[in-house]
Amino acid sequence: MVKEQKGFTLLEVLLSITILSIILISFFSFFPQAAKFNDTNDQKLKGVSLAKEVLVTIQSSNSIQSFLNNVSTNPTATDTFSKNNPQYQSLKLSEDIINHTDYYQLITKTPDAKVIIKLFKSPDFNGSKALYKTEIIVEILEGKKVTNLYGYITH
């Protein structure tokens, strides 16, 4: 005489635990990826904000105007490219200005990032004022590029 039992067998319990474990492991592996994605987006957001701040600062800076005047009047003078030139104090340069073929490179640092400013030599527009294309590159201190932003400087 077979008695009808109510409940689960050991095999059914083990199988359900295995399936549940697989589902939970795949579900919980999502969280570290989401945290990494959030950190990356946070760095990019801070980088874009810093780049915009730097662009607005140099657009309204008399130091950039002084630099462009110095380059046009005396492009070979060593103080024209020196970070210690008193006319460039508001730029807070951390290195001397580098004269590349197509652009001038200005570098400044914050506690969290290195900001590279590329001021292109030839203006994109010559009207009552010339428009010089400018690229702002923000790198975190490990040298990883976070963002770049383009704008114009009038002179």
KOLLUM-385951 format. One record per atom (N, C-alpha, C): residue in three letters; x, y negated, z. Coordinates in nm, 2 decimals, padded with zeros to 4 digits. Atoms other than C-alpha are relative to their C-alpha. Example, Ala and Ser with C-alpha at 12.3 -4.5 7.8 and 13.67 -1.06 7.14 Angstrom:
2
NODE rest     c1     c2     c3
NODE  ALA  00.09  00.12  00.00
NODE  ALA  01.23  00.45  00.78
NODE  ALA  00.09 -00.12  00.00
NODE  SER -00.09  00.11  00.00
NODE  SER  01.37  00.11  00.71
NODE  SER -00.08 -00.11  00.08
! end
This chain:
155
NODE rest     c1     c2     c3
NODE  MET  00.08  00.12  00.00
NODE  MET  00.00  00.00  00.00
NODE  MET  00.09 -00.12  00.00
NODE  VAL -00.08  00.12  00.01
NODE  VAL  00.15 -00.33 -00.11
NODE  VAL -00.08 -00.11  00.06
NODE  LYS  00.06  00.11 -00.07
NODE  LYS  00.08 -00.62  00.10
NODE  LYS  00.04 -00.13 -00.07
NODE  GLU -00.02  00.12  00.08
NODE  GLU  00.04 -00.96 -00.07
NODE  GLU  00.07 -00.10  00.10
NODE  GLN -00.07  00.09 -00.08
NODE  GLN  00.30 -01.20  00.07
NODE  GLN -00.01 -00.14 -00.05
NODE  LYS  00.00  00.14  00.04
NODE  LYS  00.28 -01.57  00.07
NODE  LYS  00.13 -00.07  00.03
NODE  GLY -00.13  00.07 -00.02
NODE  GLY  00.59 -01.79  00.03
NODE  GLY  00.09  00.02 -00.12
NODE  PHE -00.10  00.00  00.11
NODE  PHE  00.90 -01.81 -00.19
NODE  PHE  00.11  00.11  00.03
NODE  THR -00.11 -00.10 -00.01
NODE  THR  01.17 -01.55 -00.25
NODE  THR  00.13 -00.08  00.01
NODE  LEU -00.13  00.06 -00.01
NODE  LEU  01.53 -01.62 -00.18
NODE  LEU  00.05 -00.05 -00.14
NODE  LEU -00.04  00.04  00.13
NODE  LEU  01.60 -01.64 -00.55
NODE  LEU -00.07 -00.13 -00.05
NODE  GLU  00.07  00.12  00.04
NODE  GLU  01.33 -01.90 -00.61
NODE  GLU  00.05 -00.12  00.08
NODE  VAL -00.06  00.11 -00.08
NODE  VAL  01.47 -02.12 -00.33
NODE  VAL  00.13 -00.04 -00.05
NODE  LEU -00.14  00.04  00.05
NODE  LEU  01.83 -02.10 -00.46
NODE  LEU -00.01 -00.06 -00.13
NODE  LEU  00.02  00.06  00.13
NODE  LEU  01.71 -02.18 -00.81
NODE  LEU -00.05 -00.14  00.01
NODE  SER  00.06  00.14 -00.02
NODE  SER  01.51 -02.48 -00.70
NODE  SER  00.11 -00.09  00.06
NODE  ILE -00.11  00.08 -00.06
NODE  ILE  01.81 -02.61 -00.49
NODE  ILE  00.10 -00.03 -00.10
NODE  THR -00.10  00.02  00.11
NODE  THR  02.04 -02.57 -00.79
NODE  THR -00.05 -00.10 -00.09
NODE  ILE  00.06  00.10  00.09
NODE  ILE  01.81 -02.76 -01.02
NODE  ILE -00.01 -00.14  00.07
NODE  LEU  00.01  00.13 -00.07
NODE  LEU  01.75 -03.03 -00.76
NODE  LEU  00.14 -00.06  00.02
NODE  SER -00.14  00.05 -00.02
NODE  SER  02.13 -03.06 -00.70
NODE  SER  00.05 -00.06 -00.13
NODE  ILE -00.05  00.05  00.14
NODE  ILE  02.20 -03.10 -01.08
NODE  ILE -00.07 -00.14 -00.02
NODE  ILE  00.08  00.13  00.02
NODE  ILE  01.93 -03.38 -01.10
NODE  ILE  00.06 -00.11  00.09
NODE  LEU -00.05  00.10 -00.09
NODE  LEU  02.06 -03.56 -00.79
NODE  LEU  00.14 -00.05 -00.04
NODE  ILE -00.14  00.04  00.04
NODE  ILE  02.43 -03.55 -00.90
NODE  ILE  00.00 -00.09 -00.12
NODE  SER  00.01  00.08  00.12
NODE  SER  02.34 -03.69 -01.24
NODE  SER -00.06 -00.14  00.03
NODE  PHE  00.07  00.13 -00.04
NODE  PHE  02.12 -03.96 -01.08
NODE  PHE  00.10 -00.08  00.08
NODE  PHE -00.09  00.07 -00.08
NODE  PHE  02.39 -04.06 -00.82
NODE  PHE  00.13 -00.04 -00.08
NODE  SER -00.11  00.04  00.08
NODE  SER  02.66 -04.08 -01.08
NODE  SER -00.02 -00.13 -00.08
NODE  PHE  00.03  00.12  00.06
NODE  PHE  02.48 -04.37 -01.23
NODE  PHE  00.04 -00.12  00.08
NODE  PHE -00.03  00.12 -00.09
NODE  PHE  02.55 -04.60 -00.93
NODE  PHE  00.14 -00.05 -00.01
NODE  PRO -00.13  00.06  00.02
NODE  PRO  02.93 -04.63 -00.96
NODE  PRO  00.02 -00.07 -00.14
NODE  GLN -00.01  00.07  00.13
NODE  GLN  02.89 -04.71 -01.33
NODE  GLN -00.07 -00.13  00.00
NODE  ALA  00.08  00.13 -00.01
NODE  ALA  02.63 -04.98 -01.25
NODE  ALA  00.08 -00.10  00.08
NODE  ALA -00.08  00.09 -00.08
NODE  ALA  02.86 -05.13 -00.99
NODE  ALA  00.12 -00.05 -00.08
NODE  LYS -00.11  00.04  00.09
NODE  LYS  03.15 -05.14 -01.24
NODE  LYS -00.05 -00.10 -00.10
NODE  PHE  00.06  00.09  00.10
NODE  PHE  02.93 -05.30 -01.50
NODE  PHE -00.03 -00.13  00.06
NODE  ASN  00.03  00.12 -00.07
NODE  ASN  02.81 -05.56 -01.25
NODE  ASN  00.13 -00.08  00.03
NODE  ASP -00.12  00.07 -00.03
NODE  ASP  03.17 -05.64 -01.15
NODE  ASP  00.06 -00.07 -00.13
NODE  THR -00.05  00.06  00.13
NODE  THR  03.27 -05.69 -01.52
NODE  THR -00.08 -00.12 -00.04
NODE  ASN  00.09  00.11  00.03
NODE  ASN  02.97 -05.91 -01.58
NODE  ASN  00.03 -00.12  00.09
NODE  ASP -00.03  00.10 -00.09
NODE  ASP  03.05 -06.11 -01.27
NODE  ASP  00.13 -00.07 -00.04
NODE  GLN -00.13  00.06  00.04
NODE  GLN  03.41 -06.17 -01.39
NODE  GLN -00.02 -00.08 -00.13
NODE  LYS  00.02  00.08  00.12
NODE  LYS  03.29 -06.28 -01.73
NODE  LYS -00.08 -00.12  00.02
NODE  LEU  00.08  00.11 -00.04
NODE  LEU  03.03 -06.51 -01.58
NODE  LEU  00.09 -00.11  00.06
NODE  LYS -00.09  00.09 -00.06
NODE  LYS  03.30 -06.67 -01.36
NODE  LYS  00.10 -00.06 -00.10
NODE  GLY -00.10  00.04  00.10
NODE  GLY  03.54 -06.69 -01.66
NODE  GLY -00.07 -00.11 -00.09
NODE  VAL  00.07  00.10  00.09
NODE  VAL  03.28 -06.87 -01.88
NODE  VAL -00.02 -00.13  00.07
NODE  SER  00.02  00.12 -00.08
NODE  SER  03.20 -07.11 -01.60
NODE  SER  00.13 -00.08  00.01
NODE  LEU -00.13  00.07 -00.01
NODE  LEU  03.57 -07.19 -01.55
NODE  LEU  00.04 -00.06 -00.13
NODE  ALA -00.04  00.05  00.13
NODE  ALA  03.63 -07.23 -01.92
NODE  ALA -00.08 -00.13 -00.03
NODE  LYS  00.08  00.11  00.02
NODE  LYS  03.34 -07.47 -01.95
NODE  LYS  00.04 -00.12  00.08
NODE  GLU -00.05  00.11 -00.09
NODE  GLU  03.46 -07.67 -01.65
NODE  GLU  00.13 -00.06 -00.05
NODE  VAL -00.13  00.05  00.06
NODE  VAL  03.81 -07.69 -01.80
NODE  VAL -00.02 -00.08 -00.12
NODE  LEU  00.02  00.07  00.13
NODE  LEU  03.68 -07.80 -02.14
NODE  LEU -00.06 -00.14  00.03
NODE  VAL  00.06  00.13 -00.04
NODE  VAL  03.46 -08.08 -01.98
NODE  VAL  00.11 -00.09  00.06
NODE  THR -00.11  00.08 -00.07
NODE  THR  03.76 -08.19 -01.77
NODE  THR  00.10 -00.06 -00.10
NODE  ILE -00.10  00.06  00.09
NODE  ILE  04.00 -08.22 -02.06
NODE  ILE -00.06 -00.09 -00.11
NODE  GLN  00.07  00.09  00.10
NODE  GLN  03.74 -08.38 -02.29
NODE  GLN -00.01 -00.14  00.06
NODE  SER  00.01  00.13 -00.06
NODE  SER  03.71 -08.66 -02.04
NODE  SER  00.13 -00.05  00.06
NODE  SER -00.13  00.03 -00.06
NODE  SER  04.07 -08.67 -01.94
NODE  SER  00.08 -00.10 -00.08
NODE  ASN -00.09  00.10  00.07
NODE  ASN  04.30 -08.96 -02.02
NODE  ASN  00.14  00.07 -00.03
NODE  SER -00.12 -00.07  00.02
NODE  SER  04.59 -08.71 -01.99
NODE  SER  00.01  00.06 -00.14
NODE  ILE  00.00 -00.06  00.14
NODE  ILE  04.49 -08.53 -02.32
NODE  ILE  00.02 -00.11 -00.10
NODE  GLN -00.02  00.11  00.09
NODE  GLN  04.47 -08.87 -02.49
NODE  GLN  00.14 -00.05  00.00
NODE  SER -00.14  00.04 -00.01
NODE  SER  04.81 -08.96 -02.36
NODE  SER  00.09  00.10 -00.07
NODE  PHE -00.08 -00.10  00.07
NODE  PHE  04.95 -08.63 -02.48
NODE  PHE -00.01 -00.01 -00.15
NODE  LEU  00.02  00.01  00.15
NODE  LEU  04.80 -08.67 -02.83
NODE  LEU  00.07 -00.13 -00.05
NODE  ASN -00.07  00.12  00.04
NODE  ASN  04.94 -09.03 -02.84
NODE  ASN  00.15  00.03  00.00
NODE  ASN -00.15 -00.03 -00.01
NODE  ASN  05.29 -08.90 -02.73
NODE  ASN  00.04  00.08 -00.11
NODE  VAL -00.04 -00.09  00.11
NODE  VAL  05.29 -08.63 -02.99
NODE  VAL  00.00 -00.07 -00.13
NODE  SER  00.01  00.07  00.13
NODE  SER  05.19 -08.86 -03.27
NODE  SER  00.11 -00.11 -00.01
NODE  THR -00.10  00.10  00.01
NODE  THR  05.45 -09.13 -03.17
NODE  THR  00.14  00.05  00.02
NODE  ASN -00.13 -00.05 -00.03
NODE  ASN  05.74 -08.92 -03.04
NODE  ASN -00.01  00.15  00.02
NODE  PRO  00.02 -00.14 -00.02
NODE  PRO  05.69 -08.55 -03.11
NODE  PRO  00.12  00.08  00.04
NODE  THR -00.12 -00.08 -00.04
NODE  THR  06.05 -08.44 -03.04
NODE  THR  00.05 -00.03  00.14
NODE  ALA -00.05  00.03 -00.13
NODE  ALA  06.09 -08.60 -02.70
NODE  ALA -00.03  00.11  00.10
NODE  THR  00.02 -00.11 -00.09
NODE  THR  06.14 -08.35 -02.42
NODE  THR -00.11 -00.03  00.10
NODE  ASP  00.11  00.03 -00.09
NODE  ASP  05.91 -08.54 -02.18
NODE  ASP -00.14  00.01 -00.05
NODE  THR  00.13 -00.02  00.06
NODE  THR  05.63 -08.51 -02.43
NODE  THR -00.06  00.13  00.04
NODE  PHE  00.05 -00.13 -00.03
NODE  PHE  05.61 -08.14 -02.35
NODE  PHE  00.02  00.05  00.14
NODE  SER -00.03 -00.04 -00.13
NODE  SER  05.71 -08.14 -01.99
NODE  SER -00.13  00.00  00.09
NODE  LYS  00.12 -00.01 -00.09
NODE  LYS  05.45 -08.03 -01.73
NODE  LYS  00.02 -00.11  00.11
NODE  ASN -00.02  00.10 -00.11
NODE  ASN  05.61 -08.29 -01.49
NODE  ASN -00.02 -00.14 -00.05
NODE  ASN  00.03  00.14  00.06
NODE  ASN  05.52 -08.59 -01.72
NODE  ASN -00.11 -00.06  00.09
NODE  PRO  00.11  00.06 -00.09
NODE  PRO  05.32 -08.82 -01.48
NODE  PRO -00.13 -00.03 -00.08
NODE  GLN  00.13  00.03  00.07
NODE  GLN  05.07 -08.89 -01.76
NODE  GLN -00.09  00.12 -00.01
NODE  TYR  00.07 -00.12  00.01
NODE  TYR  04.96 -08.53 -01.75
NODE  TYR -00.05  00.06  00.14
NODE  GLN  00.03 -00.04 -00.14
NODE  GLN  04.89 -08.51 -01.37
NODE  GLN -00.14  00.06  00.01
NODE  SER  00.13 -00.06 -00.02
NODE  SER  04.52 -08.45 -01.40
NODE  SER -00.02  00.13 -00.07
NODE  LEU  00.02 -00.14  00.06
NODE  LEU  04.57 -08.14 -01.62
NODE  LEU  00.05  00.11  00.09
NODE  LYS -00.06 -00.09 -00.10
NODE  LYS  04.76 -07.97 -01.33
NODE  LYS  00.06  00.12 -00.07
NODE  LEU -00.06 -00.10  00.08
NODE  LEU  04.98 -07.78 -01.57
NODE  LEU  00.10  00.09  00.09
NODE  SER -00.09 -00.08 -00.08
NODE  SER  05.17 -07.48 -01.43
NODE  SER  00.13  00.04 -00.08
NODE  GLU -00.12 -00.02  00.09
NODE  GLU  05.41 -07.45 -01.73
NODE  GLU  00.01 -00.11 -00.10
NODE  ASP -00.02  00.10  00.10
NODE  ASP  05.56 -07.68 -01.99
NODE  ASP -00.09  00.03 -00.12
NODE  ILE  00.09 -00.01  00.12
NODE  ILE  05.35 -07.74 -02.30
NODE  ILE  00.09  00.07 -00.11
NODE  ILE -00.07 -00.07  00.10
NODE  ILE  05.45 -07.50 -02.58
NODE  ILE -00.05 -00.05 -00.14
NODE  ASN  00.03  00.05  00.14
NODE  ASN  05.46 -07.62 -02.94
NODE  ASN  00.01  00.11 -00.09
NODE  HIS  00.01 -00.10  00.10
NODE  HIS  05.34 -07.35 -03.17
NODE  HIS -00.02 -00.06 -00.14
NODE  THR  00.01  00.05  00.13
NODE  THR  05.31 -07.38 -03.54
NODE  THR -00.13 -00.07 -00.03
NODE  ASP  00.14  00.06  00.03
NODE  ASP  04.93 -07.45 -03.55
NODE  ASP -00.06 -00.07  00.12
NODE  TYR  00.06  00.05 -00.12
NODE  TYR  04.86 -07.55 -03.19
NODE  TYR  00.10 -00.03  00.11
NODE  TYR -00.08  00.02 -00.12
NODE  TYR  04.99 -07.68 -02.86
NODE  TYR -00.07  00.09  00.11
NODE  GLN  00.06 -00.09 -00.10
NODE  GLN  04.95 -07.44 -02.57
NODE  GLN  00.03 -00.06  00.14
NODE  LEU -00.01  00.05 -00.13
NODE  LEU  04.89 -07.58 -02.22
NODE  LEU -00.05  00.11  00.10
NODE  ILE  00.04 -00.11 -00.10
NODE  ILE  04.87 -07.34 -01.92
NODE  ILE -00.02 -00.06  00.14
NODE  THR  00.03  00.03 -00.14
NODE  THR  04.71 -07.40 -01.58
NODE  THR -00.05  00.12  00.07
NODE  LYS  00.04 -00.12 -00.08
NODE  LYS  04.64 -07.16 -01.30
NODE  LYS -00.09 -00.05  00.11
NODE  THR  00.08  00.01 -00.12
NODE  THR  04.37 -07.13 -01.04
NODE  THR  00.04  00.11  00.09
NODE  PRO -00.03 -00.11 -00.08
NODE  PRO  04.39 -06.90 -00.74
NODE  PRO -00.04  00.14 -00.06
NODE  ASP  00.05 -00.12  00.06
NODE  ASP  04.19 -06.64 -00.94
NODE  ASP  00.04  00.03 -00.14
NODE  ALA -00.01 -00.01  00.15
NODE  ALA  04.28 -06.70 -01.30
NODE  ALA  00.11 -00.08 -00.06
NODE  LYS -00.09  00.07  00.08
NODE  LYS  04.52 -06.82 -01.56
NODE  LYS -00.08 -00.06 -00.12
NODE  VAL  00.08  00.06  00.11
NODE  VAL  04.37 -07.07 -01.81
NODE  VAL  00.10 -00.05 -00.10
NODE  ILE -00.08  00.04  00.11
NODE  ILE  04.53 -07.11 -02.15
NODE  ILE -00.08 -00.09 -00.09
NODE  ILE  00.07  00.10  00.09
NODE  ILE  04.43 -07.42 -02.35
NODE  ILE  00.08 -00.01 -00.13
NODE  LYS -00.06  00.01  00.13
NODE  LYS  04.51 -07.41 -02.72
NODE  LYS -00.06 -00.12 -00.07
NODE  LEU  00.04  00.12  00.06
NODE  LEU  04.49 -07.76 -02.87
NODE  LEU  00.05  00.00 -00.14
NODE  PHE -00.04 -00.02  00.14
NODE  PHE  04.50 -07.72 -03.25
NODE  PHE  00.05 -00.14 -00.05
NODE  LYS -00.07  00.12  00.04
NODE  LYS  04.73 -07.97 -03.43
NODE  LYS -00.08 -00.08 -00.10
NODE  SER  00.06  00.08  00.10
NODE  SER  04.53 -08.07 -03.73
NODE  SER -00.15 -00.01  00.03
NODE  PRO  00.14  00.03 -00.04
NODE  PRO  04.19 -08.23 -03.67
NODE  PRO -00.09  00.07 -00.11
NODE  ASP  00.10 -00.06  00.09
NODE  ASP  03.88 -08.06 -03.82
NODE  ASP -00.08 -00.11 -00.07
NODE  PHE  00.08  00.11  00.06
NODE  PHE  03.72 -08.40 -03.89
NODE  PHE  00.08 -00.13  00.03
NODE  ASN -00.06  00.14 -00.02
NODE  ASN  03.87 -08.75 -03.94
NODE  ASN -00.10 -00.10 -00.04
NODE  GLY  00.10  00.11  00.02
NODE  GLY  03.61 -09.02 -03.90
NODE  GLY  00.05 -00.11  00.08
NODE  SER -00.05  00.11 -00.09
NODE  SER  03.62 -09.31 -03.66
NODE  SER  00.09  00.06  00.11
NODE  LYS -00.09 -00.07 -00.09
NODE  LYS  03.77 -09.05 -03.42
NODE  LYS  00.02  00.14 -00.06
NODE  ALA -00.03 -00.14  00.05
NODE  ALA  03.94 -08.72 -03.50
NODE  ALA -00.05  00.10  00.10
NODE  LEU  00.05 -00.11 -00.09
NODE  LEU  03.80 -08.39 -03.37
NODE  LEU  00.11  00.11 -00.01
NODE  TYR -00.10 -00.11  00.00
NODE  TYR  04.06 -08.14 -03.26
NODE  TYR -00.06  00.12  00.07
NODE  LYS  00.05 -00.13 -00.06
NODE  LYS  03.95 -07.78 -03.21
NODE  LYS  00.08  00.04  00.11
NODE  THR -00.07 -00.04 -00.12
NODE  THR  04.03 -07.65 -02.87
NODE  THR -00.06  00.14  00.04
NODE  GLU  00.04 -00.13 -00.05
NODE  GLU  04.02 -07.29 -02.74
NODE  GLU  00.05  00.01  00.14
NODE  ILE -00.03 -00.02 -00.14
NODE  ILE  04.01 -07.22 -02.37
NODE  ILE -00.01  00.16  00.02
NODE  ILE -00.01 -00.15 -00.03
NODE  ILE  04.12 -06.86 -02.27
NODE  ILE  00.01  00.01  00.15
NODE  VAL -00.01 -00.02 -00.14
NODE  VAL  04.06 -06.74 -01.92
NODE  VAL  00.04  00.15  00.02
NODE  GLU -00.05 -00.14 -00.03
NODE  GLU  04.26 -06.44 -01.79
NODE  GLU  00.00  00.01  00.15
NODE  ILE -00.02 -00.02 -00.14
NODE  ILE  04.24 -06.29 -01.45
NODE  ILE  00.14  00.03  00.02
NODE  LEU -00.14  00.00 -00.03
NODE  LEU  04.57 -06.27 -01.28
NODE  LEU  00.08  00.13 -00.04
NODE  GLU -00.06 -00.12  00.05
NODE  GLU  04.64 -05.91 -01.40
NODE  GLU  00.03 -00.01 -00.15
NODE  GLY -00.03  00.02  00.14
NODE  GLY  04.66 -06.05 -01.75
NODE  GLY -00.12  00.05 -00.09
NODE  LYS  00.11 -00.05  00.08
NODE  LYS  04.32 -05.92 -01.86
NODE  LYS -00.08 -00.12 -00.04
NODE  LYS  00.07  00.11  00.06
NODE  LYS  04.14 -06.16 -02.09
NODE  LYS -00.15  00.02  00.04
NODE  VAL  00.14  00.00 -00.04
NODE  VAL  03.79 -06.24 -01.95
NODE  VAL -00.09 -00.06 -00.10
NODE  THR  00.08  00.07  00.09
NODE  THR  03.66 -06.49 -02.19
NODE  THR  00.08 -00.10 -00.08
NODE  ASN -00.05  00.11  00.07
NODE  ASN  03.74 -06.75 -02.45
NODE  ASN -00.11 -00.09 -00.05
NODE  LEU  00.10  00.10  00.03
NODE  LEU  03.55 -07.07 -02.53
NODE  LEU  00.06 -00.10 -00.10
NODE  TYR -00.05  00.10  00.09
NODE  TYR  03.58 -07.31 -02.82
NODE  TYR -00.08 -00.13  00.02
NODE  GLY  00.05  00.13 -00.01
NODE  GLY  03.52 -07.68 -02.82
NODE  GLY  00.08 -00.10 -00.08
NODE  TYR -00.07  00.10  00.08
NODE  TYR  03.64 -08.01 -02.96
NODE  TYR  00.04 -00.11  00.10
NODE  ILE -00.05  00.12 -00.07
NODE  ILE  03.85 -08.30 -02.82
NODE  ILE  00.00 -00.12 -00.10
NODE  THR  00.00  00.12  00.09
NODE  THR  03.80 -08.65 -02.97
NODE  THR  00.13 -00.08  00.03
NODE  HIS -00.12  00.08 -00.02
NODE  HIS  04.10 -08.87 -03.03
NODE  HIS  00.00 -00.11 -00.11
! end
